[in-house]
């Protein structure tokens, strides 16, 4: 699903969610 590691999520939860949404779209 998400290619971003948990470490990144902890560093930037806001960005993580944003990136996840873009990745889900196929970006």
KAFENPE-V675572 format. One record per backbone hydrogen bond with DSSP energy under -0.5 kcal/mol. CO is the residue of the C=O (numbers start at 1). NH is the residue of the N-H. Records with the same first field share a line. If there is no record, write none. Layout:
CO = NH + NH
This chain:
5 = 8 + 9
6 = 10
7 = 11
8 = 12
12 = 16
13 = 17
14 = 18
15 = 19
16 = 20
17 = 21
18 = 22
19 = 23
20 = 24
21 = 25
22 = 26 + 27
